[in-house]
Amino acid sequence: MEAYIKNQFTFVGVPSKLRKEVLKRHIRIQGIPRDEQFEIEIKALWKLKIRELNYCAQELMNQKKWFRQKDSIH
């Protein structure tokens, strides 16, 4: 899989279904980060360069409509 993504990210092999279940449980317990913390946490997930965590960041962004705007993240 890493070759598929040109070795830009580490691929740890967590199945999509399991990743989504874990993220859903995390959101249910912890909630979605507040607006002032949201961008910080998204960037932190993204900087880890682990593909499954990048997917989690994308899925979290989908929870916040305002964040999906073109200029929301730099």
CNS distance restraints for C-alpha pairs under 8 A (distance, minus, plus):
assign (resid   1 and name CA) (resid   5 and name CA) 6.68 0.50 0.50
assign (resid   1 and name CA) (resid  11 and name CA) 6.71 0.50 0.50
assign (resid   2 and name CA) (resid   6 and name CA) 6.11 0.50 0.50
assign (resid   2 and name CA) (resid   7 and name CA) 4.95 0.50 0.50
assign (resid   2 and name CA) (resid   8 and name CA) 7.51 0.50 0.50
assign (resid   2 and name CA) (resid   9 and name CA) 6.81 0.50 0.50
assign (resid   2 and name CA) (resid  10 and name CA) 6.53 0.50 0.50
assign (resid   2 and name CA) (resid  11 and name CA) 5.92 0.50 0.50
assign (resid   3 and name CA) (resid   7 and name CA) 5.58 0.50 0.50
assign (resid   5 and name CA) (resid   9 and name CA) 6.99 0.50 0.50
assign (resid   8 and name CA) (resid  49 and name CA) 7.38 0.50 0.50
assign (resid   9 and name CA) (resid  49 and name CA) 4.88 0.50 0.50
assign (resid   9 and name CA) (resid  50 and name CA) 5.31 0.50 0.50
assign (resid   9 and name CA) (resid  51 and name CA) 5.54 0.50 0.50
assign (resid  10 and name CA) (resid  49 and name CA) 6.21 0.50 0.50
assign (resid  10 and name CA) (resid  50 and name CA) 4.72 0.50 0.50
assign (resid  10 and name CA) (resid  51 and name CA) 6.01 0.50 0.50
assign (resid  11 and name CA) (resid  50 and name CA) 6.03 0.50 0.50
assign (resid  11 and name CA) (resid  51 and name CA) 5.53 0.50 0.50
assign (resid  11 and name CA) (resid  52 and name CA) 6.97 0.50 0.50
assign (resid  12 and name CA) (resid  50 and name CA) 7.33 0.50 0.50
assign (resid  12 and name CA) (resid  51 and name CA) 7.71 0.50 0.50
assign (resid  12 and name CA) (resid  52 and name CA) 7.34 0.50 0.50
assign (resid  13 and name CA) (resid  52 and name CA) 7.96 0.50 0.50
assign (resid  14 and name CA) (resid  18 and name CA) 6.77 0.50 0.50
assign (resid  14 and name CA) (resid  19 and name CA) 6.30 0.50 0.50
assign (resid  14 and name CA) (resid  52 and name CA) 6.93 0.50 0.50
assign (resid  15 and name CA) (resid  19 and name CA) 6.20 0.50 0.50
assign (resid  16 and name CA) (resid  20 and name CA) 6.13 0.50 0.50
assign (resid  17 and name CA) (resid  21 and name CA) 6.23 0.50 0.50
assign (resid  18 and name CA) (resid  22 and name CA) 6.13 0.50 0.50
assign (resid  19 and name CA) (resid  23 and name CA) 6.14 0.50 0.50
assign (resid  19 and name CA) (resid  52 and name CA) 7.36 0.50 0.50
assign (resid  19 and name CA) (resid  56 and name CA) 7.76 0.50 0.50
assign (resid  20 and name CA) (resid  24 and name CA) 5.96 0.50 0.50
assign (resid  20 and name CA) (resid  56 and name CA) 7.82 0.50 0.50
assign (resid  21 and name CA) (resid  25 and name CA) 6.14 0.50 0.50
assign (resid  22 and name CA) (resid  26 and name CA) 6.09 0.50 0.50
assign (resid  23 and name CA) (resid  27 and name CA) 6.13 0.50 0.50
assign (resid  23 and name CA) (resid  56 and name CA) 6.94 0.50 0.50
assign (resid  24 and name CA) (resid  28 and name CA) 6.17 0.50 0.50
assign (resid  25 and name CA) (resid  29 and name CA) 6.21 0.50 0.50
assign (resid  26 and name CA) (resid  30 and name CA) 5.70 0.50 0.50
assign (resid  26 and name CA) (resid  31 and name CA) 7.15 0.50 0.50
assign (resid  27 and name CA) (resid  31 and name CA) 4.36 0.50 0.50
assign (resid  27 and name CA) (resid  32 and name CA) 5.72 0.50 0.50
assign (resid  32 and name CA) (resid  38 and name CA) 7.84 0.50 0.50
assign (resid  32 and name CA) (resid  60 and name CA) 7.55 0.50 0.50
assign (resid  32 and name CA) (resid  63 and name CA) 7.96 0.50 0.50
assign (resid  33 and name CA) (resid  37 and name CA) 5.86 0.50 0.50
assign (resid  33 and name CA) (resid  38 and name CA) 5.06 0.50 0.50
assign (resid  33 and name CA) (resid  41 and name CA) 7.69 0.50 0.50
assign (resid  34 and name CA) (resid  38 and name CA) 5.71 0.50 0.50
assign (resid  35 and name CA) (resid  39 and name CA) 7.47 0.50 0.50
assign (resid  36 and name CA) (resid  40 and name CA) 7.96 0.50 0.50
assign (resid  37 and name CA) (resid  41 and name CA) 6.32 0.50 0.50
assign (resid  38 and name CA) (resid  42 and name CA) 6.23 0.50 0.50
assign (resid  39 and name CA) (resid  43 and name CA) 6.09 0.50 0.50
assign (resid  39 and name CA) (resid  73 and name CA) 7.13 0.50 0.50
assign (resid  40 and name CA) (resid  44 and name CA) 6.14 0.50 0.50
assign (resid  41 and name CA) (resid  45 and name CA) 6.22 0.50 0.50
assign (resid  42 and name CA) (resid  46 and name CA) 6.21 0.50 0.50
assign (resid  42 and name CA) (resid  57 and name CA) 5.33 0.50 0.50
assign (resid  42 and name CA) (resid  60 and name CA) 7.70 0.50 0.50
assign (resid  42 and name CA) (resid  61 and name CA) 7.65 0.50 0.50
assign (resid  43 and name CA) (resid  47 and name CA) 6.03 0.50 0.50
assign (resid  43 and name CA) (resid  57 and name CA) 7.97 0.50 0.50
assign (resid  44 and name CA) (resid  48 and name CA) 6.61 0.50 0.50
assign (resid  45 and name CA) (resid  49 and name CA) 7.86 0.50 0.50
assign (resid  45 and name CA) (resid  53 and name CA) 5.77 0.50 0.50
assign (resid  45 and name CA) (resid  54 and name CA) 6.16 0.50 0.50
assign (resid  45 and name CA) (resid  56 and name CA) 7.74 0.50 0.50
assign (resid  45 and name CA) (resid  57 and name CA) 6.05 0.50 0.50
assign (resid  46 and name CA) (resid  50 and name CA) 7.69 0.50 0.50
assign (resid  46 and name CA) (resid  53 and name CA) 6.84 0.50 0.50
assign (resid  46 and name CA) (resid  54 and name CA) 5.10 0.50 0.50
assign (resid  46 and name CA) (resid  57 and name CA) 6.59 0.50 0.50
assign (resid  48 and name CA) (resid  53 and name CA) 7.46 0.50 0.50
assign (resid  48 and name CA) (resid  54 and name CA) 7.99 0.50 0.50
assign (resid  49 and name CA) (resid  53 and name CA) 7.69 0.50 0.50
assign (resid  49 and name CA) (resid  54 and name CA) 7.14 0.50 0.50
assign (resid  50 and name CA) (resid  54 and name CA) 6.31 0.50 0.50
assign (resid  51 and name CA) (resid  55 and name CA) 6.33 0.50 0.50
assign (resid  52 and name CA) (resid  56 and name CA) 6.41 0.50 0.50
assign (resid  53 and name CA) (resid  57 and name CA) 6.23 0.50 0.50
assign (resid  54 and name CA) (resid  58 and name CA) 6.32 0.50 0.50
assign (resid  55 and name CA) (resid  59 and name CA) 6.17 0.50 0.50
assign (resid  56 and name CA) (resid  60 and name CA) 6.11 0.50 0.50
assign (resid  57 and name CA) (resid  61 and name CA) 6.19 0.50 0.50
assign (resid  58 and name CA) (resid  62 and name CA) 6.40 0.50 0.50
assign (resid  59 and name CA) (resid  63 and name CA) 6.83 0.50 0.50
assign (resid  60 and name CA) (resid  64 and name CA) 7.17 0.50 0.50
assign (resid  61 and name CA) (resid  65 and name CA) 7.56 0.50 0.50
assign (resid  61 and name CA) (resid  67 and name CA) 6.28 0.50 0.50
assign (resid  61 and name CA) (resid  68 and name CA) 6.52 0.50 0.50
assign (resid  62 and name CA) (resid  67 and name CA) 7.95 0.50 0.50
assign (resid  62 and name CA) (resid  68 and name CA) 6.97 0.50 0.50
assign (resid  64 and name CA) (resid  68 and name CA) 6.91 0.50 0.50
assign (resid  65 and name CA) (resid  69 and name CA) 7.44 0.50 0.50
assign (resid  66 and name CA) (resid  72 and name CA) 7.53 0.50 0.50
assign (resid  67 and name CA) (resid  72 and name CA) 5.37 0.50 0.50
assign (resid  67 and name CA) (resid  73 and name CA) 7.43 0.50 0.50
assign (resid  68 and name CA) (resid  72 and name CA) 6.67 0.50 0.50
